[in-house]
Amino acid sequence: MEYRQLPHGTEHEKFSVIGLGLGGIGTTPVDEIEAIIRKAIDHGINFFDMCTAGATYAPVGRAIAGRREQVFLQVHFGAVYDENGEYGWCRDFDTIKKTFLWELEQLGTDYVDFGFLHCVDTDEDFDKLVEIGVLDYIKELKAQGIVHHIGFSSHTPSVANRIIDTGLVDMMMFSINPAYDFEKGDEYGIGSVKERVDLFQRCAREGVGISVMKPFFAGQLLSAEHSPFGQALTHNQCLQYAIDRPGVLVAVPGVQTMEHLNQVLKFLTATEEEKDYSVIGSFTADTISGTCVYCNHCQPCPAGIDVGLVNKYYDLALAGDEIAAKHYTKLGTKADACLQCGHCEDRCPFSVKQMSRMVTIDKYFSRKA
C-alpha cells in the first residue's frame, strides 16, 4: 500500500491511497461490516469516509476499538440519520450538532480526523452553513481538538474554490473519474475540463488534500452498456486514474460487501498493465488530445525518464506549486536525458508531443535553478 502525507498535517497523518467509502454499507449485516473494516485495516487501508447510514457507526466503532490511532475518519456535518437510521441531508444546526455527538459515541472515540461541511454544491449551501453556525461550530471543535482538520465535500469547482479561499480547509472531497473530468458525466460532473484541472492543481499547490468520491461513476464506468464512452474500464484503471490526479491523497470507493472489498484489494497486487488507463485516450480525443494525463502508457522510456511524473511536476510548477518544482529537482533522471527517439510519442494515446515537451520542461527548470 502506498501512503500519502496530508500537506497541512503532522508527520503521522499519512493516508493509504485506497480508502473506503461506506455510503452503501448500512444495510449490510453488522457482523459483516465489522469484518470488512477489520480486513481493510489488516490490508493497510486506514482512511474511511463516514457519510453512511446510521446503522454503520456502531459496528465501525467496534471494529476500530483498540486501533483508533491507526485509522482516519472523515465525518460530515450536514449528513443526518432518522429513527430508522436512514441517511438524510440537513441544514438545521441543532440536528447537525446532536448527530455529531451521537456519531462520536457510536464510534467510541473522542475526536474525528476531519470535520466536513457536507455536500456544498452551491453558493447558497455554503452561505446557509455559515449563517446557521455550522462552520463556526467546526472551528470551535478544532480549537478543542475534537476535530483535527476542517474539510468539505462538493461537486462544483466554483464553490470549492470559494471555500478554499477562506484558508480554513485542509481537505476536499470531490467527485473524480474520467466521465466527469472529460465532460461525459451526469449532473454531478460539474465544471469544464479546464475548471476541474485548475481546481486539482490549486489543491496541490496550496496543500489542500483531495479524497475522491465516485471513482467508478456509480459503477457505470465498469459496464460497456452503461459507460458514457461505450467501453468498460476496470476497477484498477479507475482507481489508478483517480490517484494520479494532482492533489489527490486517497480514493474512497464504496463497498457494501466483503466481495466488494476483495475486489478493491486486488488493486494492491495489480500489475502496471492492469492499472493502465490510457485506453481513455481513444474516446476522449475531442477534449484532451495533446494533453498529458500522466498515464505512463509511454513506458518504458529508453532513457529511464518517468515521463508522466515529469509532466505532472511541470504542470504543477507552472500552476505555482513550488513544492512540485523542488520534487522535480530531486528526480534521478530528468527531462534533459531525453534521447529524442520518439518511443513515447509512438505509444502515447493522447498524441502528446513529448519530445518537444521534454525540451521545454528542461529549459523551464533550468531557468529556475
For each residue, the residues with C-beta under 8 A, 3 or more apart:
1: 16 17 18 43 44 45 268
2: 16 17
3: 14 15 16 17 46
4: 14 15 17 209 249 250
5: 9 11 13 14 249
6: 9 10 13 14 15 149 170 171 209 249
7: 170 207 208 209
8: 149 170 207 208 209
9: 5 6 12 13 149 170
10: 6 13
11: 5 14
12: 9
13: 5 6 9 10 72 113
14: 3 4 5 6 11
15: 3 4 6 19 46 47 72 209 249 250
16: 1 2 3 19 44 45 46 47 250
17: 1 2 3 4 243 249 250 251
18: 1 45 239 243 250 251 253 264 267 268
19: 15 16 45 46 47 48 49 211 250 251 252
20: 36 37 40 45 47 48 49 252 253 254 255 261 264
21: 24 49 51 213 252 253 254 255
22: 25 26 48 49 50 51 52 56 60 254 255
23: 49 51 52 87 254
24: 21 27 52 254 255 256
25: 22 28 33 36 52 53 56 254 255 256
26: 22 52 53 54 55 56 85 86 87
27: 24 53 55 256
28: 25 32 33 36 256 257
29: 32 33
30: 33 34 55 58 59
31: 34 35 59
32: 28 29 35 36 257 258
33: 25 28 29 30 36 37 56 59 60 63
34: 30 31 37 38 59 60 62 63
35: 31 32 38 39 63 258
36: 20 25 28 32 33 39 40 63 255 257 258 261
37: 20 33 34 40 41 48 59 60 63 64
38: 34 35 41 42 63
39: 35 36 42 43 258 261
40: 20 36 37 43 45 48 261 265
41: 37 38 44 45 46 63 64 67 70 71
42: 38 39
43: 1 39 40 265 268
44: 1 16 41 268
45: 1 16 18 19 20 40 41 48
46: 3 15 16 19 41 70 71 72
47: 15 16 19 20 71 72 74 211 250 252
48: 19 20 22 37 40 45 60 71 72 73 74 252
49: 19 20 21 22 23 52 74 173 211 213 252
50: 22 56 57 60 73 74 75 76 103 107 112
51: 21 22 23 74 76 79 87 118 153
52: 22 23 24 25 26 49 56 57 87
53: 25 26 27 56 81 85 86 87
54: 26 57 81 82 85 86 87
55: 26 27 30 58 59 85
56: 22 25 26 33 50 52 53 59 60
57: 50 52 54 60 61 102 103 106 107
58: 30 55 61 62 106
59: 30 31 33 34 37 55 56 62 63
60: 22 33 34 37 48 50 56 57 63 64 106 107
61: 57 58 64 65 106 107 108 109
62: 34 58 59 65 108
63: 33 34 35 36 37 38 41 59 60 67
64: 37 41 60 61 67 68 70 71 107 108 109
65: 61 62 68 108
66:
67: 41 63 64 70 71
68: 64 65 71 108 109
69:
70: 41 46 64 67
71: 41 46 47 48 64 67 68
72: 13 15 46 47 48 113 114
73: 48 50 107 109 112 113 114
74: 47 48 49 50 51 112 113 114 116 151 171 173 211 252
75: 50 100 103 112 114 115 116
76: 50 51 79 116 117 118 119 153
77: 96 100 115 116 117 118 129 134 137 138
78: 89 90 91 96 117 118 119 129 134
79: 51 76 87 88 89 90 99 118 119
80: 87 88 89 90 95 96 99
81: 53 54 85 86 87 88 99
82: 54 85 86 88
83:
84:
85: 26 53 54 55 81 82
86: 26 53 54 81 82
87: 23 26 51 52 53 54 79 80 81
88: 79 80 81 82
89: 78 79 80 118 119
90: 78 79 80 95 96 99
91: 78 96 125 128 129 132
92: 95 96 132
93: 96 97 132 133 134 137
94: 97 98
95: 80 90 92 98 99
96: 77 78 80 90 91 92 93 99 100 134 137
97: 93 94 100 101 137
98: 94 95 101 102
99: 79 80 81 90 95 96 102 103
100: 75 77 96 97 103 104 115
101: 97 98 104 105
102: 57 98 99 105 106
103: 50 57 75 99 100 106 107 112
104: 100 101 107 109 110 111 112 146
105: 101 102 108
106: 57 58 60 61 102 103
107: 50 57 60 61 64 73 103 104 112
108: 61 62 64 65 68 105
109: 61 64 68 73 104 112
110: 104 146
111: 104 145 146 147 148
112: 50 73 74 75 103 104 107 109 115 146 147 148
113: 13 72 73 74 148 149
114: 72 73 74 75 147 148 149 150 151 170 171
115: 75 77 100 112 138 141 142 147 149 150 151
116: 74 75 76 77 150 151 152 153 171 173
117: 76 77 78 120 126 129 134 135 138 150 151 152 153 163
118: 51 76 77 78 79 89 152 153
119: 76 78 79 89 125 153 154
120: 117 125 126 129 152 153 154 156 159 160 163
121: 125 154 155 156 159 190
122: 125 126 156 159
123: 126 127 158 159 162
124: 127 128
125: 91 119 120 121 122 128 129 159
126: 117 120 122 123 129 130 159 162 163
127: 123 124 130 131
128: 91 124 125 131 132
129: 77 78 91 117 120 125 126 132 134 135
130: 126 127 133 134 135 136
131: 127 128
132: 91 92 93 128 129
133: 93 130 136 137
134: 77 78 93 96 117 129 130 137 138
135: 117 129 130 138 139 168
136: 130 133 139 140
137: 77 93 96 97 133 134 140 141
138: 77 115 117 134 135 141 142 147 150
139: 135 136 142 143 150 168
140: 136 137 143 144
141: 115 137 138 144 146 147
142: 115 138 139 145 146 147 148 149 150
143: 139 140
144: 140 141 147
145: 111 142 148
146: 104 110 111 112 141 142
147: 111 112 114 115 138 141 142 144 150
148: 111 112 113 114 142 145
149: 6 8 9 113 114 115 142 169 170 171
150: 114 115 116 117 138 139 142 147 168 169 170 171
151: 74 114 115 116 117 169 170 171 172 173
152: 116 117 118 120 160 163 169 171 172 173
153: 51 76 116 117 118 119 120 172 173 174 213
154: 119 120 121 159 160 163 172 173 174
155: 121 174 175 188 189 190
156: 120 121 122 159 160 190 191
157: 160 161 190 191 195 196 198 199
158: 123 161 162 191 195
159: 120 121 122 123 125 126 154 156 162 163
160: 120 152 154 156 157 163 164 172 174 199
161: 157 158 164 165 199 202
162: 123 126 158 159 165 166
163: 117 120 126 152 154 159 160 166 168 169 172
164: 160 161 167 169 172 202 203 206 208
165: 161 162
166: 162 163 169
167: 164
168: 135 139 150 163
169: 149 150 151 152 163 164 166 172 208
170: 6 7 8 9 114 149 150 151 207 208 209
171: 6 74 114 116 149 150 151 152 208 209 210 211 249
172: 151 152 153 154 160 163 164 169 203 208 209 210 211
173: 49 74 116 151 152 153 154 210 211 212 213 252
174: 153 154 155 160 199 210 211 212 213
175: 155 180 188 189 212 213 214
176: 180 181 196 200 210 212 213 214 215 242 245 248 251
177: 180 181 185 214 215 216 217 221 238 241 242
178: 181 182 184 217 221 229 233 238 241 277 280 284
179: 182 184 185 186 189 217 220 221 227 228 229
180: 175 176 177 184 185 188 189 196 214 217
181: 176 177 178 189 193 196 197 245
182: 178 179 193 280 284 287 288
183: 189 192 193 287
184: 178 179 180 189 228 229 284
185: 177 179 180 188 189 217 228
186: 179 189
187: 190
188: 155 175 180 185 214
189: 155 175 179 180 181 183 184 185 186
190: 121 155 156 157 187
191: 156 157 158 195 196 199
192: 183 195 196
193: 181 182 183 196 197 287 288
194: 197 198
195: 157 158 191 192 198 199
196: 157 176 180 181 191 192 193 199 200
197: 181 193 194 200 201 246
198: 157 194 195 201 202 319
199: 157 160 161 174 191 195 196 202 203
200: 176 196 197 203 204 210 245 246 247 248
201: 197 198 204 205 246 247 315 316 319 321
202: 161 164 198 199 205 206 208 247 319
203: 164 172 199 200 206 207 208 209 210 246 247
204: 200 201 246 247 316 319 321 324
205: 201 202 316 319 320 321 324
206: 164 202 203
207: 7 8 170 203
208: 7 8 164 169 170 171 172 202 203 247
209: 4 6 7 8 15 170 171 172 203 247 248 249 250
210: 171 172 173 174 176 200 203 245 247 248 249
211: 19 47 49 74 171 172 173 174 248 249 250 251 252
212: 173 174 175 176 215 242 243 245 248 250 251 252
213: 21 49 153 173 174 175 176 252
214: 175 176 177 180 188 217 218
215: 176 177 212 238 239 241 242 251 252 253
216: 177 219 220 221 222 235 238 253
217: 177 178 179 180 185 214 220 221 227 228 238
218: 214
219: 216 222 223 226
220: 179 216 217 223 226 227 228
221: 177 178 179 216 217 227 229 232 233 238
222: 216 219 227 232 233 234 235 238
223: 219 220 226 227 232
224: 227 230 231 232
225:
226: 219 220 223
227: 179 217 220 221 222 223 224 230 231 232 233
228: 179 184 185 217 220
229: 178 179 184 221 280 283 284
230: 224 227 283
231: 224 227 279 282 283
232: 221 222 223 224 227
233: 178 221 222 227 237 238 241 277 279 280
234: 222 237 238 274
235: 216 222 238 239 253 263 264 266 267
236: 239 240 266 267 270 274 275
237: 233 234 240 241 274 275 276 277 279
238: 177 178 215 216 217 221 222 233 234 235 241 242 277
239: 18 215 235 236 242 243 251 253 264 267 275
240: 236 237 243 244 267 275 276 277
241: 177 178 215 233 237 238 244 245 277 280 295
242: 176 177 212 215 238 239 245 248 251
243: 17 18 212 239 240 248 250 251
244: 240 241 248 293 294 295 308 312
245: 176 181 200 210 212 241 242 248
246: 197 200 201 203 204 312 315 316
247: 200 201 202 203 204 208 209 210
248: 176 200 209 210 211 212 242 243 244 245 251
249: 4 5 6 15 17 171 209 210 211
250: 4 15 16 17 18 19 47 209 211 212 243
251: 17 18 19 176 211 212 215 239 242 243 248
252: 19 20 21 47 48 49 74 173 211 212 213 215
253: 18 20 21 215 216 235 239 264
254: 20 21 22 23 24 25 260
255: 20 21 22 24 25 36 260 261 264
256: 24 25 27 28 260
257: 28 32 36 260 261
258: 32 35 36 39 261 262
259: 262 263
260: 254 255 256 257 263 264
261: 20 36 39 40 255 257 258 264 265
262: 258 259 265 266
263: 235 259 260 266
264: 18 20 235 239 253 255 260 261 267
265: 40 43 261 262 268
266: 235 236 262 263 269 270
267: 18 235 236 239 240 264 270 275
268: 1 18 43 44 265
269: 266
270: 236 266 267 274 275
271: 274 275
272: 275 276 296 299
273: 276
274: 234 236 237 270 271
275: 236 237 239 240 267 270 271 272
276: 237 240 272 273 279 295 296 297
277: 178 233 237 238 240 241 280 295
278: 281 295 297 349 350
279: 231 233 237 276 282 283 349
280: 178 182 229 233 241 277 283 284 293 295 349
281: 278 284 285 288 293 295 297 348 349 350 351
282: 231 279 285 349
283: 229 230 231 279 280
284: 178 182 184 229 280 281 287 288
285: 281 282 288 289 350 351
286: 289
287: 182 183 193 284
288: 182 193 281 284 285 291 293 350
289: 285 286 350 351
290: 350 351 352 353
291: 288 350 352
292: 307 308 311 312 315 350 352 354 357
293: 244 280 281 288 350
294: 244 308 309 311 312
295: 241 244 276 277 278 280 281 308 349 350
296: 272 276 299 306 307 308 309
297: 276 278 281 347 348 349
298: 301 307 308 343 344 345 347 348 354
299: 272 296 306 307 308
300: 304
301: 298 304 305 306 307 343 344
302: 339 341 343
303: 333 337 338 339 341
304: 300 301 332 333 337
305: 301 310 333 334 335 337 338 358
306: 296 299 301 309 310 331 333
307: 292 296 298 299 301 310 311 344 354
308: 244 292 294 295 296 298 299 311 312
309: 294 296 306 312 313 331
310: 305 306 307 313 314 328 331 334 335 358 361
311: 292 294 307 308 314 315 352 354 357 361
312: 244 246 292 294 308 309 315 316 324
313: 309 310 316 317 324 325 327 328 331
314: 310 311 317 318 328 335 361 364 365
315: 201 246 292 311 312 318 319
316: 201 204 205 246 312 313 319 321 324 325
317: 313 314 320 321 322 324 325 328 364 365 368
318: 314 315 364
319: 198 201 202 204 205 315 316
320: 205 317
321: 201 204 205 316 317 324 325
322: 317 325 326
323: 326 327
324: 204 205 312 313 316 317 321 327 328
325: 313 316 317 321 322 328 329 365 368
326: 322 323 329 330
327: 313 323 324 330 331
328: 310 313 314 317 324 325 331 334 365
329: 325 326 365 369
330: 326 327
331: 306 309 310 313 327 328 334
332: 304
333: 303 304 305 306 337
334: 305 310 328 331 337 362 365
335: 305 310 314 338 358 359 361 362 365
336: 358 362 366
337: 303 304 305 333 334
338: 303 305 335 354 355 358 359 362
339: 302 303
340: 355 358
341: 302 303
342: 345 346 355
343: 298 301 302 346 347
344: 298 301 307 347 348 352 354 355
345: 298 342 348 352 353 354 355
346: 342 343
347: 297 298 343 344
348: 281 297 298 344 345 351 352 354
349: 278 279 280 281 282 295 297
350: 278 281 285 288 289 290 291 292 293 295
351: 281 285 289 290 348
352: 290 291 292 311 344 345 348 357
353: 290 345 356 357
354: 292 298 307 311 338 344 345 348 357 358
355: 338 340 342 344 345 358 359
356: 353 359 360
357: 292 311 352 353 354 360 361
358: 305 310 335 336 338 340 354 355 361 362
359: 335 338 355 356 362 363
360: 356 357 363 364
361: 310 311 314 335 357 358 364 365
362: 334 335 336 338 358 359 365 366
363: 359 360 366 367
364: 314 317 318 360 361 367 368
365: 314 317 325 328 329 334 335 361 362 368 369
366: 336 362 363 369
367: 363 364
368: 317 325 364 365
369: 329 365 366
